[in-house]
């Protein structure tokens, strides 16, 4: 479940690195864990943080010159470099999901890929149920407008 979330949230190329970072952080924090009855949700919360950190740090990471040259040549109509979080890169829906802001993308993945309720999404993203609903609603408006074009 954690790897599936990360594959969609950060992309198939970066999912393995985020997966490893998630479990390293979990191993470090495990001695402080008080309630192990919801271990899967605890791991998803860590994975959500790692996915958001990945998107924040993407602008600071250097890119190989071939990637930059290719991005400059194909800028029109293409999502931001490295934003491709789609398992099928040719599918317009996954391209639209990849272009969402990180919090909205994480909320949509939790809701529609992992089928979690809004209250759980709020807990995983360390926000309220209403904020989770708002993130999903904003993302769905964007996706509807992008895919209907």
N, C-alpha and C positions, 0 to 999 in steps of 0.2 A: 504494500500500500504506500509506503514512504517513497520507494523508487518510482512508482507510477505517478505520484504527485509531483515529484521533482522532474521527471521527464517532461511533463507538460508545463510545469511552472518555469523551468530555466532552460529547457531544450535538451534534446537527446545527447548532445556533445558534452554539456556541462553537468548533466544529471549525476554521473558517477562521482565526480569530484565533490559535489554538494552532498551526495549520499554518504561518502566517507567522512566529510566534515561533520555531518549530522551525528553519525555514530561515535565519532571521536568526542564530540561535545557531550553526548549522552553518557559515555563511559566516564568522562571527567566529573559529570554532575551526579552520577548514580549514587555515590555515597550520601548525598544530601537529599535524595528522593524520599519523601515521607509516605506517599500513598502509591503503591505499585499496582493497585487494582485497575488503573487506567493507563497502563504503560504505552499502549498504541497511541493514545491521544497525546501523551507527553512527548513521544517521538515525533508525531506530526507537528506539534507546536515548535519543536526545535528545528524541524525541516522547513517550516514556514519562515522562521527567522533566517535560516541559512539562504533560502531562496530570495528573500528581500535583500539580504546583505549582498548576495551575488549581483543583483540588479543595481544596487547603489554603487558597488565597486567597479562595475563594468566600464564606466567612463574613465576611471583612473588607470585601467590596465592598458599596456601598449598593444598595438596590433601589428602583425607582420605587414610589410609594405605591399605584398601582393593583395592582401585583403583590403587595404586602404585604396589601392588603385582600382580594384574591381568594384568596390563600393562607390567610388567617385563616378565610375563609368555607368553604373546601374542605379543611381540614386532615385530616379523618378519612379514613384509607385512602389518602392520597396521599403519594408520596415527597417528600423534602425539596425545597424550592423550588430550581430550577436543576439538580436531579439527573437530569433526564430526558435520558438518553443514547440514546434509542431512535429508530431511523429511523421506526418505526411506533408512534406514541404510544399507540394503542389496544390494542396487543398486550400481553397480560399478561406474556409472557416478557421482552420488552424493558423493561417497567416494573420487573420484578424485577431485571433486570441493572442498570438505572439506580439501584436502591436499594442495591446492594452497596457496601461500602467501596472507596475508590479503588484500593488495591493489588490487591484481589481482582478488581475489575472489569478492571483492566489485564491481570492474569494470564489471566482467562477470555477476554478479547478476543484476546490473543496466541495462546492455545491453540486456541480453537474458531472464531474468525473468520479469523485469519491462518495457522492450522494449523502453528504452530511447535512444535518439540520442547521438553521441559522444560528441557534444558540451555541452549538458546538463550534461553528465557524468563528463566532465572536470570541469564544474562549481560546481557540487555537491562534487567532490573530491578535489576541490581547486587546480586544475592543468590545464594544457592546453588541448585542443582538441587532439593534437598529443600524449600527454602522456596518455590520456584515450584510444586512439586507440592502443598505444603500450602495455598498460597493458592488454587489451582484446586480442590482437594478441598473446602475450606471454602466456597468460592463455590458449588460444585455442590450441596452439602448444603443451603445456604440457598435456592438456586434450586428444588431439588426440593420443599422444604417450601412455598415461596411459590406455586409454580405448581400444586401438587396441592390447594391449599385450595379 
